[in-house]
Structure formats: structure tokens, C-alpha cells
Amino acid sequence: MSEVKVEDTAAPVDNKDVDMGATPAPPAAEGSASADKKPEVKEEKPVVEFTEPLPVIEGKSDDEVQKLLAGAAKQINFYFSDANLPQDRYLFSLTCCNEPMYGWVPIETLISFQRMRDPYQGLGVPFVAYACRQQIASEASDPLLGISEDGKNVRRVRPMHRDNQGSWERSVYVKGFGDEDIKGADDTQSKILEYFEQFGEINAVRMRREDKGETGNGRGRGKFKGSVFVEFAQMDDAKAFLEKESIPKYLPDGPDMLKMSK
């Protein structure tokens, strides 16, 4: 992987000190030794605009670098979204139980996740931290995430929106995607997400899979069924999608698309 140069001139970004329900550190008792205090992860201070110079990747144009940054920010925002975080038991446990960080998740951990490994693990933590800062700045006074002062950790700062019923009503079932892409699940899911973005903002795409093996651990880990559950961000978009008489084929020579409410 080519070396990524990110200048250390990062301006701090706009964040809120909200800790998504994580258990706060208990106050120190009077007279306790300073050695008993747990280390703190400091959040960057707010700024008005994002002015950091674009990272340099050998062999990549500025447009290609910006596309990689947008992809990193989009994926990390999805990890901490209302659509994913409450259902992602592992990540949610990190946000609640990762003492002494209290809500913070290391970027190094996030880029080890399957959908981030290629190419972001090779591009490194500073590159992904830049992507997060850029995204946070674009969200102005209501960012989803906060980033630590040292640029190594992120956490959700926007309060969770508990809307289970609305989420269900905004979700649809669609079939007609054929077999999984030869490059693997990540590539297939990205392409399916791109397909649905023509119909509106999408919160999540969940590929339906057959069970693998006879144990509970293999449930939903087998072959792709060619169908997905899709959660729209807006109810109007979900309704408009369901009201369409037909939708374009995902594959030019593939089957007609079948859609219905979840």
C-alpha cells in the first residue's frame, strides 16, 4: 500500500460532549491519591470550518483521495448510526464498556473490521481520522461523531433516536440480485447500496443469507439468497419506492425485481 502523508496541522472540529448512555467515570473520593485517577480521552475543541490540507497518496489524484475519504467517513458513520449501532452487539459493547475510555472506540479497531480492512487498514489511522474530521465539520452543529484530541478514537455524540416502529415501517424487502459478486460480500453490498441510492437516502442494506452448518453460530452466514432488507431514511421515500409499478433490474440479464413491505 502506498504511503499516506497527512500533515499534522489538524484544526479541531465541532463536537458535543454527549456519551450515548455510556457509564461515566465515578468521581474521585476526597483525599484519594492522583494515581487512582483513570486517564481521560480528551475531545477536540470546536472550529468554524475545515481547513486541513488534503492527504497525499502516491499514485492517487486529489479526486481519488477524496473518494477514499468519503468512503471511510460513510462506513464509520454507518457503524455508529441508529440503523446499526443498537443491533451491533460487539460495537455497542465497546461504546459502553471500554474503560477507561467511556464511549470511545479506537480507529485502529474500526479499520480492522471486514468492511474497512481494504483499503483503510493499509492507509492507516491518520487517514481515517482525517476523514472523520472532515465529515464532522460538514455536519456543522449536529455531528454524529466526535474525535479525540489525539486523533486516535471516535465516539457517537448525537443522542440515539429510538424509533423501532418507524424503522420497521421504512424497511422493504427486495429480491432479484442474483449470486454474490466474485469479489465477495463487501463488494456486493456496496453495489447493492449504490443501486438503492437512486430511490432516496438509505440507512442500511442487509443481505439475506442461508444458514451455514448445523450449529447456531452458522445462522445467516451461508450463501447469499439474492434478496435484501433495505431501510430508507425517510418514510416518504419508502412509500414512493413501494408504490412504483416496477423498478430497474439490478443485473441487465437478471430476473425481474420483486419488492414488498417488510
N, C-alpha and C positions, 0 to 999 in steps of 0.2 A: 504494500500500500504506500502511495506517495506521502511524503512528509507534509503535514499541515502546519502552517505558520499562523498563529493567532497572536497579534500584538497585545501586550499587557497594558492596554490603555483603556480598559473597560470602564465605562461610566456606570454607576449603579443604576438600578432600574426600579420602577414603581411597583411596590408590593404592599400587601396588607398583612398585619400580624394576626392572622387567624389560623388556628391549628386543627381544623377539621375533626374535632372531637378527640384528639389525642390527649392522653393523660398528662397534665402539666407537671413540671418538676416540683416536688414539695418544698415549701420554704425552709430554709436552714434554721435550726434552733439557735437561740441566743447563746453566745459563748462557744459555739462549735468551731472547730479548727477549720481554717480555709482549705485544708487538704481534703475535707469531707465534701466540698462543693463539687458538683458534677460539671464538666465542661459544657459550654454553650456553643451553639452554632448560630452565628450572627447573620442576620439578613441584610442584604444590600439596602442602601438608602435610596429614596425615590429621586428620579430625574424627570425632566420635561420631555426630552427627545433622545432618540438612539443615534449616537454619532460614532460608534466604533468602526474602524476600518475593516473592510471585508477580509476574511481569512484567505490565505493563498494556498492553493493545492497545485502542485506541479502537474502540468498537462491538462488542467481544467480551466475553462473560461470563467469569467465572473458569473455569467448566466448559469453555468453548470454548478458552480459553487452555491449560488443562491437556491437552486433547485434542491440540492442536497440539504441545505439548511432548513428549507421549508418542510422537507420530508421528515427530518429529525424532530422538528417542533410539533408537527402534526401528530406523529406517533406518540410522543411523550404526553401531549395534551390528551390524546385518546386514553392512555393508561390511567390518567387522573380524572377522567370525565365522569359525569353522572351515569352514563351508559355502561361504563366498565368497572370503575373502582369498587362499587358496592358488591359486584359479583366476582371480583378477582381476590380470592381469599388470601393468596400469598402477598400480593402488593398491599392490600388493606392491612394485613398484619404488620408489615414493615412501617406503615404510616402511624400505627398505634403503639407498637411495642419495641421500636428500635431505639432503646435507651443507649446513651443519654441524649439522643438527637430529637426525640419527641416530635414526630411527624415528618422529619426529613428523610429522604431516600437518596443514597449516593448515586450520582450519574453513572459511575462505574458499574453499579449493579444493573441499572436500566439498560445500558448498552450491551449487557451480557444476555438479555432476553432474546429469544429466537428472531423476532422481527426487527431487532436493532443490530444484530451482530454484523451483518453485511449491508452497508459498508462501515457503519458508525463505530464499531469496536476498533477498527483499524484507524479511523480518523481521530479517535481519542476523545477524552473528556473535555478539553478546552474547546474543541469544535462544537460539540453538542451543547456545552454551556453557553457559547455564543448564540447558537440557535434559540435556546430558551430565553436569553436576554432580549433578543430581537423580537421574539413573539410576545413577551411580556410587555415590551414597550409599545407594540402595536395595539395592545388591548387597553392602553391608557389607564383609566382609573379603576377598571374592573378586571384585573388579570386573573386567570385561572390559577397560575403557579407563582411561587416565589423562589428565588435562587439565593443560596447562601453567599456570604461576603467573599468566601474563598473560591467560589465558582465550582464547587465540587458536589453540591447537594441541591435537590429541589424538593418542594412540598406543595401541596394544594393549599391555597389561601382563600379561595372563594367558598363560601358555605355550601354544603351539599344541598341539592334541590331534590327533595324526596317526593317523587311523582310516579310511583309504581303503576298506578292505574293509567295515567297518561302515556307512560312509556309503552304499555301493552297496546293501547289503542292506536299509537303511532307506528306500530310494527306490522309488517306484512310478510307473507310467505311467497316466495317466487321460485319456480322450477324451470330448468331449461339450460343449465350451464355446462352440461357435458362432463367430461372427465377432468381431473385435476391437471393443471399445467405441468409439463415435464420438469420445469424448474423447481416445482414444489409448492407447498401451501401458501407461503408468503407471497409469491408472485401471483398466484391465482386470486388470493383475497384482494390484493392491490388492484388487479384488473377488474374484478367484480365491483369494488368500491368506485372505481372510475366510471364504470358503466352506470351505476345508480346516481352519480352526481349530476347527471343531465336532468334528473327529476326533482332535485332540491338538495338541501343540506342534509347530510347523513350522519347520525350519531354512531352507528355500529352496523357491521355486517358479520353475521355469524354463520359460518359454513356448517351444514348438517353432515354428519359422518355416521357410518355404520360402526357397530361395536367391534372391537378387536380382541380376540381371545375369549375365554370364558370367565375371567375374573372381573371384578368391579373396576379395577384400575384401567381396563381397556375400553370402558364405556365411552362411546363417541370419539374414539381415536383411530378408527379404521378408514376405509375407503370413502372418498367424498361422494355424497349421494346425488350431486348435481343440483342441489336446492339450497336455499339460504333463508334465514330470517333477517330482515332489514328493519332497523329502527330509524325513522325520519326524525329530524329535529323539530319540525313544525307539523301540527295536525293538518293544516290546510294542504301541505304537500302530500301527506299520506293519503288524504281523501282524494285529491286530484289524481294521484297515481292509480288508485283503485278504480276510479271512475273512467279511466281510459279504456276505450274499446279493445285496443291491443297495444303492445309495446314492441320495440325493435328486437330482433333476435340478438342474443349475446354472441353467438357464433353464426357467421354467414350461412354455413351449410348445416347448422344445428337444428334442433327441434324448435317448434313454436314455444313461446314463453307462456307459462301458466302462473297466474297471480291470484291471491286471495288474502283476506284479512287473517291475522294470526289467530 
